[in-house]
Amino acid sequence: MRGRVSAVLVIFASAMVPLLFWVGGGALSLVTLRRGAVEGAFAVGAAALVLLTAVGVLAGSPQPAIQPILQLWLPVFLIALWLRYSVSLAQSLEVAAGLAALAVAVFHFLYPNTVGYWREVFAQARALFPAPSQLDPKAWEELVAVLAPEMTGLWAVNVLGLAVGSLFLGRWWQALLYNPGGFRAEFHALRLERWFAWLILAWLAAAAALGHGLVYDIAFVLSAVFVLQALAVLHAFLAGRRLGKLWLGLVYFFLFLPLMLQLVAVLGIIDVFLDMRRRGQDLSG
C-alpha cells in the first residue's frame, strides 16, 4: 500500500521463492481490491515484466515464468476486480469457477488426449525421481491408470484453490487494514446462488452419464467451490464455541482425502437450498 514499487517487488519476490508465490497473489489481490483496475493492472503487468526478465536471465528462457502469470496472477486480478465492483464474495467465487472451467476447456483443446498427456508426465516423473522408480512396474501402471483420467480436474482445482486462496488473503489483509473483522463476517455469510447450484447439479448429472472427459473435468472443478461454502457454514457454526478450533482443525485435516472433499462439497450444495446457518440461528433462538 506504500506505492507501486513496493507492490511490484512483493509480487515479484514471492514468485521467486518456492511455495510462496500465492503470497504475491495476495498482494496483487489487495492492490486491486483497494486501488482498482488501473493500479492492479500496472502491478500485474510490471511484476510480469520483471519476472520474465529475471527468469530469462537466470534460466536462459522466460518460458517458466509464464505459468504463474497465466495460472495465478491473471485470474487473481480478474476475480479481485469483480469482487471490488460487485462487493459479492459469492459472485467472485462463481467467476473463479468459470475461469477454471475455461482453463479446463483450453487444456482439452491443446491436449485432446489428456490421459496420454498425463501418462507422459508420470513417465517423466518416474525417470527423474527415485521413489516412483522403486515401485513394481505393474503397481505403477495401475496407479497411473487410476490417476491419469483424474489429473486434469485435479490440476484445475489446484489452480482454482491457489487463485481463491490469494483472493482471500488479499481480502483478509484489506480487512485488517481498513475494516477489522470484516472478512470474517463476509466469509461466514458466504452463500452461492441457487442458479449456480442448479447448473452444477445438471453438469454433475451429465458427467455421471458421459464418464471421464471434458464434461467430467469441468463438473469436478465447478463443484469444488461448494467446499468453500461448506467451510463457511462450519466456520459460522463453530465460531465462539469451546471446541470450534479443534473441530475445524480436524475438518481441514480430513479435507485432503478425496472422498471427504466430495462429501464437503455436497454439504455446500445442500446449504444453498436449506440455508443451514439461518435454520441453526432459528433453533438456537
Rosetta blueprint (number, residue, H / E / L):
1 M L
2 R L
3 G L
4 R H
5 V H
6 S H
7 A H
8 V H
9 L H
10 V H
11 I H
12 F H
13 A H
14 S H
15 A H
16 M L
17 V L
18 P L
19 L L
20 L L
21 F H
22 W H
23 V H
24 G H
25 G H
26 G H
27 A H
28 L H
29 S H
30 L H
31 V H
32 T H
33 L H
34 R H
35 R H
36 G L
37 A H
38 V H
39 E H
40 G H
41 A H
42 F H
43 A H
44 V H
45 G H
46 A H
47 A H
48 A H
49 L H
50 V H
51 L H
52 L H
53 T H
54 A H
55 V H
56 G H
57 V H
58 L H
59 A H
60 G L
61 S L
62 P L
63 Q H
64 P H
65 A H
66 I H
67 Q H
68 P H
69 I H
70 L H
71 Q H
72 L H
73 W H
74 L H
75 P H
76 V H
77 F H
78 L H
79 I H
80 A H
81 L H
82 W H
83 L H
84 R H
85 Y H
86 S H
87 V L
88 S L
89 L H
90 A H
91 Q H
92 S H
93 L H
94 E H
95 V H
96 A H
97 A H
98 G H
99 L H
100 A H
101 A H
102 L H
103 A H
104 V H
105 A H
106 V H
107 F H
108 H H
109 F H
110 L H
111 Y L
112 P L
113 N L
114 T H
115 V H
116 G H
117 Y H
118 W H
119 R H
120 E H
121 V H
122 F H
123 A H
124 Q H
125 A H
126 R H
127 A H
128 L H
129 F L
130 P H
131 A H
132 P H
133 S H
134 Q L
135 L L
136 D L
137 P H
138 K H
139 A H
140 W H
141 E H
142 E H
143 L H
144 V H
145 A H
146 V H
147 L H
148 A H
149 P H
150 E H
151 M H
152 T H
153 G H
154 L H
155 W H
156 A H
157 V H
158 N H
159 V H
160 L H
161 G H
162 L H
163 A H
164 V H
165 G H
166 S H
167 L H
168 F H
169 L H
170 G H
171 R H
172 W H
173 W H
174 Q H
175 A H
176 L H
177 L H
178 Y H
179 N L
180 P L
181 G L
182 G H
183 F H
184 R H
185 A H
186 E H
187 F H
188 H H
189 A L
190 L L
191 R L
192 L L
193 E L
194 R H
195 W H
196 F H
197 A H
198 W H
199 L H
200 I H
201 L H
202 A H
203 W H
204 L H
205 A H
206 A H
207 A H
208 A H
209 A H
210 L H
211 G L
212 H L
213 G L
214 L H
215 V H
216 Y H
217 D H
218 I H
219 A H
220 F H
221 V H
222 L H
223 S H
224 A H
225 V H
226 F H
227 V H
228 L H
229 Q H
230 A H
231 L H
232 A H
233 V H
234 L H
235 H H
236 A H
237 F H
238 L H
239 A L
240 G L
241 R L
242 R L
243 L L
244 G H
245 K H
246 L H
247 W H
248 L H
249 G H
250 L H
251 V H
252 Y H
253 F H
254 F H
255 L L
256 F L
257 L L
258 P H
259 L H
260 M H
261 L H
262 Q H
263 L H
264 V H
265 A H
266 V H
267 L H
268 G H
269 I H
270 I H
271 D H
272 V H
273 F H
274 L H
275 D L
276 M H
277 R H
278 R H
279 R H
280 G H
281 Q H
282 D H
283 L H
284 S H
285 G L
